[in-house]
Amino acid sequence: MKAETTSSDSVRIPTPVEGIAVRVRRYNRDRAVIMHPKDFARLEALDHIHTLIAVPDEFKISDAARTAHIESITPGEPIEDRDELRRLFP
Amino acid sequence: MSRMVAPQGRAYWAVAPFAPEPPFRLYAGEGGPPVDVADARRMRAAAEKVEQHDFTLLMSVKPRPILVISTVLPPYDEVIALRLKRLNTLSDSAAERVREGTDDGLFSLPPDDFPGLELENAAIVTSMLRLPLSALDTSSELGVINQQALVSLHERVASSVGLRLDLQILRKSQELLREIGLRMDR
């Protein structure tokens, strides 16, 4: 968004232009900002989005992912034969 | 051996345990068979009889490739990691969904980024493991995902376990807004 500056001494609210915010300044500080109603609506929408992003999306698990998960947490037949273990870990 | 300090986003072979389930097989010393305990209630009852109630559990482990998704966590040098799934064991359509990024539960690991894995793999988003760094074979790295992909994977993992990050997001946003306000005051 572009911004323009005007002195508060001379302010008569200018006709706002979409996409341009007018900063009303006095003593080197912003005192007010004039903006087009559509821009204000955008800011309000951003504020709303801000509350929405804090809510996590629903996590949908597919059949493939569910099967992969189950397989990954299910142990197979363990190797417990002493000779086989000695061969594997000489 | 030099201490591994930045394993995040990298894949290694690791000794990964399976979560213990009943019957719990307790080690009973050399030469004797393990003692099977049928359920958690009996374990609790035993714990109430003695002050010191630690046991040695015989549990299944499997050396397998994993993807580390955390930094090294103090104070015990542990990492959070995900198990992997080979795509060639999925149907063609399921594998394609993984590659497209439309399967929430399986996160594609492009073969070009993981030359150490023999086949194309995906990280199983729901399969979080907490492992000591010493359970990883860090002598050879299997591959690494880029930072953007890692952030995306973190988001999926948080979503998969229903972690509410509202307050963190709001706090960060408020900090940013405050910073913007301070800049405007200057």
Interface residues (C-beta under 8 A of the other chain):
Chain A: R29 D30 H50 I53 A54 V55 P56 D57 E58 F59 K60 I61 S62 D63 A64 A65 R66 A68 H69 E71 S72 I73 T74 P75 G76 P78
Chain B: F18 A19 S60 K62 R83 K85 L90 S91 A94 R97 V98 D103 D104 G105 L106 A122 I124 V125 T126 S127 R156 A158 S159 S160 G162 L163 R164 L165 D166 I169 L170 S173 M184 D185
